[in-house]
């Protein structure tokens, strides 16, 4: 049976909808594939930097500043990522969600590099020593309620963020992340000054600069909401 003009138009319309959906699907797949490729390239790059060292003594020891910083900052970063995932689902504020997205991507990527270095150095990813021992004052900070290092949120603060929404969630997140960055910058600055490997010093210095910039941004965002850090 032949199709009339109306049937043909409807068929073409259906095909256009299907093609558009497929196009969006392929776009998502391409984006996901690109991100995976970037992550793989970063991992290979990090491994090559460590493995192609011309001096075997350049590989840090398990009690070195490099190893201690990698272990502690991986834990520190993990909480910042968790805070950002929480607030992403607790507010519709575009600027806060955009910041959270940046923190998730940046710090998750950096955490992967830190753990990758420990892997290629053949060092354990955990230690029996208190956090920040590599900084020379591991016993000065008493871990409490999930806050293992300076700036880290407590379990109670994390729970509070999970049960808050809207502007209140935004303000709480910005305050918690500001404190988090303050502690992270102190650790990163010490690593930038004392680490034995150039790649750790470079990454630590980049963390100092980027988190200082984010702290200025968060101060402005808090001021816009009539709140202080």
Steps between C-alpha positions, in 0.01 A plus 500: 500500500639839403555777755332837451678832564389511863628150571832583334541817706425312822747226408770753424422676829536176693830429327626849585414449866676163508805643323514794741484266797771283350707809433478608864585148606807495279599842632489370856700195402758714322534728802533203735753343268700820481507531880612139534772558243625805686506311829690214338748741344560666836560162666747399228677835524537471878627144474753592234632791705567270793626200307734692271688666787870478421593457868347219703565706816249753369218259586363621837506279807188400692569759773589782260323834468389394151334179618346658810356787301361263236325286762362786710391721213321209333288469817455877528390525136256213536298691758492816285361291217238349732396845629461618143285204398274564799443869428445433133183315595391744773471821298405636159742794529694498175814668632535263796426196285759620249760535775411157636537349153845659463610370841375151421688483171821672611547330834392154384753528217775618736415222744546249220844644427604482866393137533656426162836627621486276806421209269792555266734572792404164647390662827198423722197726466447509876725543802494419870643845573263784593402734217745785430795320659691589184445868588671451834190545716285195449410480868399867531154452348257273679266327258137521610164395359639420156713814473840340451695812401468880533215639294317172461130500588370287786243227450242724670569780251473258209165378634382858542579573135309189394186622679519866392386643169490819295684809620579346840671206329694737276628708793593191703681343204694819425606532864600135529692509172677824600622333820589191298709704257674681787626170639581366155705807406716461812574139411561579134736788578714275720511238224591766242789607725626161618410225252793323336343445158429778253159362401374507860632853557336620178162342581508631858575854384219484245265390781602802709431741216170349387358466852600855593313617192195293596507642852475853361211389281324337796543814713320697229228235474444507876484881496234482229297282738549733794726254677857498629758220460 
